[in-house]
Amino acid sequence: MEKGSLSVIACLIALPPKGQGQTDDPPIGGGCSVFRPSDPSPVEYSRRTQLIWELTPTSAMDFDFTPWGMEENLVVIVRWTDFRAGGEFGYSPDGQTFFPESDPERVNCYRPNPEFVGVLRIAPILDDIPIGIYSGEPTYDDPVTVGDPWTMTIWEFEIDPPYIDALPQDGAIYTFTATIRPQKDHNGQSMARVIEFGLGSSTEPGYCLNATRVQGLWTDTTAEDNDLKFVPNQPGLEVYAEGANPTNYSIAVTSRAVLSASVQVRCLDYGAYGSVWAYAYGLGLARWKGTLVERGAQIPLDQRDGLDNDGDGRVDEDLVDM
């Protein structure tokens, strides 16, 4: 989601009275919508972990009977809810920093649960002050009500690299999988996208020291051949070469919109190194699974790359540039 200013407009509409002097009229009804001030279209999509900012109620109304007739009551926000999604409401002055906020009237930001992916609903919980604002007379104390939720999709796109030790093997095939979540958005539409993989590769001479394989095949290891190539003719993928060498297969694109796709990489050199990135049209670059970093999956996956100081085989989140 692009950072910008959002406003929540909460409008409470009183139901028509049944008769003069009635004081037990139905509870207030709620409505809640989220808009950019400069754009009437709702903001509907946000990537996992991104702050949702700015949530600022601008109006809420309730009407009840008093001996002086129908009068307006003030309505206040008593708390917020994300319907057990596990996030946190707070205050942010800039959409970047986040501070927990106990005063629901000061809340203007929502920090999602970092593990949450799916359809998110957030809404203010509202209550009336049962006193007519003109007469000061007591009015019916309507029950607390939840505004109509703002519904949006929290999505993620990740690439899952296989474990590859520091000594890649000539002839080995490695599989990389990129996945979009959730499967459907808040409108019930598929989140499937065309996924493109790219491969960056070393170009060490030969395949072992200076030994060279020249067979007239795409697996050759001449000076013009990359050490890593996408396997051609993979099901569901259109595989292309970049550069002057027509067999340096380094681009693979799904033939249709998908939620998940896998690509195979062939290693042609014992000293090969490189990376595989994934890009989903309309979403952007994949994050390396288990991190918040948009980067290519490394070949080899060397745990000494500075992101795994404790040696457990996983990226240390506190070392990742978020």
C-alpha positions as CSV (number, residue, x, y, z in Angstrom):
1,M,0.0,0.0,0.0
2,E,1.3,3.4,-0.8
3,K,1.7,5.6,2.2
4,G,-0.9,8.3,2.3
5,S,-3.6,9.9,4.3
6,L,-6.7,8.0,5.1
7,S,-9.9,9.1,6.9
8,V,-12.6,7.0,8.5
9,I,-16.0,8.6,8.2
10,A,-18.3,7.1,10.8
11,C,-21.9,8.0,10.3
12,L,-24.6,6.8,12.7
13,I,-28.2,7.2,11.4
14,A,-31.1,7.1,13.8
15,L,-34.1,5.0,12.9
16,P,-37.5,6.7,12.6
17,P,-39.4,7.0,15.9
18,K,-42.5,4.8,16.5
19,G,-44.4,7.4,18.4
20,Q,-44.2,10.8,20.2
21,G,-42.4,10.6,23.5
22,Q,-40.8,7.2,22.9
23,T,-37.5,6.8,24.7
24,D,-36.6,3.2,24.1
25,D,-35.9,3.7,20.4
26,P,-33.7,1.1,18.6
27,P,-30.0,1.1,19.0
28,I,-27.9,3.4,16.8
29,G,-26.8,1.9,13.5
30,G,-23.3,2.2,12.3
31,G,-21.5,2.9,9.0
32,C,-17.8,3.2,8.5
33,S,-15.9,4.0,5.2
34,V,-12.3,4.7,4.5
35,F,-11.2,7.1,1.8
36,R,-8.2,9.0,0.7
37,P,-9.1,12.7,0.9
38,S,-7.7,13.3,-2.6
39,D,-9.1,10.1,-4.1
40,P,-12.6,8.7,-3.5
41,S,-11.5,5.2,-4.2
42,P,-10.9,3.1,-1.0
43,V,-7.5,1.7,-0.3
44,E,-8.0,-2.0,-0.4
45,Y,-4.7,-3.8,-0.4
46,S,-1.7,-3.7,1.9
47,R,1.4,-5.9,2.0
48,R,2.0,-7.9,5.2
49,T,3.5,-5.9,8.1
50,Q,2.9,-2.5,6.5
51,L,1.3,0.1,8.7
52,I,-2.2,1.2,7.8
53,W,-2.3,4.9,8.2
54,E,-4.2,7.3,8.9
55,L,-7.4,6.3,10.6
56,T,-9.2,9.4,11.8
57,P,-13.0,9.5,12.4
58,T,-14.5,12.8,11.2
59,S,-18.2,12.5,12.1
60,A,-20.7,10.4,14.0
61,M,-24.3,11.2,15.0
62,D,-27.2,9.7,17.1
63,F,-30.7,11.2,17.6
64,D,-33.0,10.4,20.5
65,F,-36.3,11.8,22.0
66,T,-36.3,14.2,25.0
67,P,-39.2,16.1,26.5
68,W,-38.1,18.9,24.1
69,G,-38.4,16.7,21.1
70,M,-35.8,14.8,19.1
71,E,-32.2,15.8,19.8
72,E,-28.8,14.8,18.8
73,N,-26.4,13.0,21.2
74,L,-22.7,13.0,21.0
75,V,-21.1,9.8,19.9
76,V,-17.6,8.7,20.9
77,I,-15.2,5.9,20.0
78,V,-14.7,3.7,23.0
79,R,-12.3,1.3,21.3
80,W,-11.3,-0.3,18.0
81,T,-11.5,-3.8,16.7
82,D,-9.8,-5.9,14.1
83,F,-12.1,-8.9,14.8
84,R,-9.3,-11.0,16.4
85,A,-6.8,-10.5,13.7
86,G,-4.1,-10.0,16.3
87,G,-3.0,-6.5,15.2
88,E,-2.6,-3.3,17.3
89,F,-4.1,0.1,17.1
90,G,-2.0,3.1,17.9
91,Y,-0.7,6.5,16.9
92,S,1.7,7.5,14.1
93,P,2.7,11.0,13.3
94,D,4.1,10.1,9.9
95,G,3.0,6.7,8.8
96,Q,6.5,5.3,9.5
97,T,6.8,5.2,13.3
98,F,4.2,3.6,15.6
99,F,3.3,4.2,19.2
100,P,0.7,2.2,21.2
101,E,-2.2,4.5,22.1
102,S,-4.7,3.9,24.9
103,D,-7.0,6.8,23.9
104,P,-9.3,5.4,21.1
105,E,-10.0,9.0,20.0
106,R,-6.3,9.5,19.2
107,V,-5.9,6.3,17.3
108,N,-4.9,7.0,13.7
109,C,-2.8,3.9,12.8
110,Y,-3.1,0.1,12.7
111,R,-0.1,-2.3,12.9
112,P,-1.1,-5.7,11.5
113,N,0.0,-8.9,13.2
114,P,3.3,-9.7,11.4
115,E,2.0,-13.2,10.6
116,F,-1.4,-12.2,9.4
117,V,-2.2,-12.7,5.7
118,G,-5.8,-12.7,4.5
119,V,-8.9,-10.6,4.6
120,L,-8.7,-7.9,7.3
121,R,-11.6,-6.0,8.9
122,I,-11.1,-3.0,11.1
123,A,-13.8,-0.8,12.7
124,P,-14.4,1.7,15.5
125,I,-16.6,0.6,18.3
126,L,-19.0,3.5,19.1
127,D,-21.2,4.6,22.0
128,D,-23.5,7.5,22.5
129,I,-23.5,10.0,25.4
130,P,-27.2,9.8,26.5
131,I,-27.8,13.5,27.0
132,G,-29.3,15.9,24.5
133,I,-26.7,18.3,23.3
134,Y,-29.2,21.2,23.3
135,S,-31.5,20.6,26.3
136,G,-29.1,18.7,28.5
137,E,-32.0,16.2,29.2
138,P,-31.3,12.5,29.6
139,T,-32.0,10.4,26.5
140,Y,-32.0,6.7,25.8
141,D,-28.6,5.1,26.4
142,D,-28.1,3.1,23.1
143,P,-26.0,0.0,23.3
144,V,-22.4,0.1,22.1
145,T,-22.3,-0.6,18.3
146,V,-19.6,-1.6,15.9
147,G,-19.3,0.5,12.7
148,D,-19.5,-1.3,9.4
149,P,-16.0,-2.7,8.9
150,W,-13.4,-1.4,6.5
151,T,-12.5,-4.6,4.7
152,M,-9.2,-5.0,2.9
153,T,-6.7,-7.6,1.8
154,I,-3.3,-8.2,3.5
155,W,-1.2,-10.0,1.0
156,E,2.3,-11.5,0.7
157,F,4.5,-12.8,-2.1
158,E,7.5,-14.9,-1.2
159,I,10.2,-17.0,-2.8
160,D,11.2,-20.2,-1.0
161,P,14.8,-21.2,-1.8
162,P,16.0,-24.7,-1.3
163,Y,19.0,-25.3,0.9
164,I,22.1,-25.4,-1.3
165,D,25.4,-25.9,0.4
166,A,28.6,-23.9,-0.4
167,L,29.7,-26.5,-2.9
168,P,27.2,-26.6,-5.8
169,Q,27.4,-29.7,-7.9
170,D,27.8,-29.8,-11.7
171,G,24.5,-31.3,-13.1
172,A,22.5,-30.6,-10.0
173,I,19.0,-29.2,-10.4
174,Y,17.6,-26.8,-7.8
175,T,13.9,-25.9,-7.5
176,F,12.7,-22.4,-6.4
177,T,9.0,-21.8,-5.6
178,A,7.2,-18.4,-5.4
179,T,3.8,-18.2,-3.7
180,I,1.1,-15.5,-3.5
181,R,-1.1,-15.4,-0.4
182,P,-4.1,-15.3,0.2
183,Q,-5.8,-17.2,-2.5
184,K,-8.7,-14.8,-2.7
185,D,-9.1,-11.1,-1.8
186,H,-11.8,-9.4,0.2
187,N,-14.0,-9.2,-2.9
188,G,-13.8,-13.0,-3.4
189,Q,-11.5,-12.5,-6.5
190,S,-8.4,-14.7,-7.1
191,M,-5.1,-13.1,-6.2
192,A,-3.4,-15.1,-9.0
193,R,-0.9,-13.1,-11.0
194,V,1.6,-13.8,-13.8
195,I,4.9,-14.6,-12.1
196,E,8.3,-13.9,-13.7
197,F,11.5,-15.4,-12.5
198,G,14.9,-14.0,-13.3
199,L,18.3,-15.6,-12.8
200,G,21.7,-13.9,-12.2
201,S,24.7,-16.2,-12.7
202,S,28.4,-16.4,-12.5
203,T,30.4,-17.1,-15.7
204,E,33.4,-19.1,-14.4
205,P,35.4,-20.8,-17.2
206,G,34.7,-24.5,-17.7
207,Y,32.9,-26.7,-15.1
208,C,35.8,-27.8,-12.9
209,L,38.9,-25.7,-12.9
210,N,39.4,-25.2,-16.6
211,A,37.7,-28.4,-17.9
212,T,35.2,-27.5,-20.5
213,R,32.2,-29.4,-21.8
214,V,31.4,-28.7,-25.5
215,Q,28.7,-30.9,-26.9
216,G,26.6,-28.5,-28.9
217,L,23.9,-28.6,-26.1
218,W,22.5,-25.9,-23.8
219,T,24.5,-27.6,-21.0
220,D,27.8,-26.7,-22.5
221,T,30.4,-24.8,-20.4
222,T,32.1,-22.6,-22.9
223,A,33.3,-19.1,-22.1
224,E,29.9,-17.8,-23.4
225,D,27.9,-20.0,-21.1
226,N,26.5,-19.0,-17.7
227,D,27.2,-21.4,-14.8
228,L,23.5,-21.4,-13.9
229,K,20.6,-21.7,-16.3
230,F,16.9,-22.2,-16.1
231,V,16.0,-25.6,-17.4
232,P,14.2,-25.1,-20.8
233,N,10.8,-26.5,-21.6
234,Q,9.4,-26.5,-18.1
235,P,5.6,-27.1,-17.7
236,G,3.6,-23.9,-17.3
237,L,6.6,-21.7,-18.0
238,E,7.9,-19.8,-21.0
239,V,11.7,-19.8,-20.7
240,Y,13.9,-17.2,-22.5
241,A,17.6,-16.5,-22.9
242,E,19.1,-13.1,-22.4
243,G,22.3,-11.8,-24.1
244,A,24.1,-13.0,-27.2
245,N,24.1,-16.7,-26.2
246,P,20.8,-18.2,-27.1
247,T,21.0,-20.9,-24.4
248,N,21.7,-18.6,-21.4
249,Y,18.2,-19.2,-20.1
250,S,17.7,-16.6,-17.4
251,I,14.0,-15.5,-17.7
252,A,11.0,-17.7,-17.0
253,V,7.4,-16.5,-17.1
254,T,4.3,-18.4,-16.2
255,S,2.0,-18.9,-19.2
256,R,-1.0,-17.8,-17.1
257,A,-1.9,-16.1,-13.8
258,V,-1.1,-18.5,-10.9
259,L,-1.0,-18.4,-7.1
260,S,2.3,-20.4,-7.0
261,A,5.0,-21.4,-9.5
262,S,8.2,-23.3,-9.4
263,V,11.2,-23.0,-11.6
264,Q,14.2,-25.3,-12.0
265,V,17.8,-24.1,-12.2
266,R,20.6,-26.3,-13.6
267,C,24.0,-26.0,-12.1
268,L,26.8,-26.3,-14.7
269,D,29.9,-25.5,-12.6
270,Y,31.2,-26.7,-9.2
271,G,32.0,-23.1,-8.5
272,A,28.7,-21.6,-9.6
273,Y,27.0,-18.8,-7.7
274,G,24.1,-16.5,-8.4
275,S,20.5,-15.7,-7.4
276,V,16.9,-16.2,-8.4
277,W,14.3,-13.4,-8.1
278,A,10.6,-13.5,-8.6
279,Y,8.2,-10.7,-9.7
280,A,4.4,-10.9,-9.6
281,Y,2.8,-8.6,-12.1
282,G,0.8,-6.0,-10.2
283,L,2.4,-6.9,-6.8
284,G,6.1,-6.5,-7.1
285,L,9.2,-8.4,-6.0
286,A,9.0,-11.5,-3.8
287,R,10.5,-11.4,-0.3
288,W,12.9,-14.1,0.7
289,K,10.8,-16.4,2.7
290,G,11.1,-15.9,6.4
291,T,12.3,-12.3,6.0
292,L,10.8,-8.9,5.0
293,V,13.6,-8.4,2.4
294,E,12.8,-8.2,-1.3
295,R,15.8,-10.0,-2.6
296,G,16.8,-12.9,-4.8
297,A,17.2,-16.3,-3.4
298,Q,20.9,-17.1,-3.2
299,I,22.9,-19.9,-4.9
300,P,24.5,-21.3,-2.8
301,L,22.5,-20.4,0.3
302,D,25.5,-19.6,2.4
303,Q,24.5,-19.2,6.0
304,R,27.6,-17.1,6.6
305,D,26.3,-14.3,4.5
306,G,25.8,-12.2,7.6
307,L,22.1,-12.9,8.0
308,D,22.5,-16.0,10.2
309,N,24.8,-15.2,13.0
310,D,23.4,-17.9,15.3
311,G,23.9,-20.7,12.8
312,D,20.4,-22.1,13.0
313,G,20.0,-22.0,9.2
314,R,17.4,-19.2,9.3
315,V,17.7,-15.5,8.6
316,D,18.0,-13.5,11.8
317,E,15.2,-10.9,11.7
318,D,17.1,-8.3,13.7
319,L,19.8,-8.3,11.0
320,V,17.4,-7.7,8.1
321,D,16.9,-4.2,6.8
322,M,13.2,-3.7,7.1
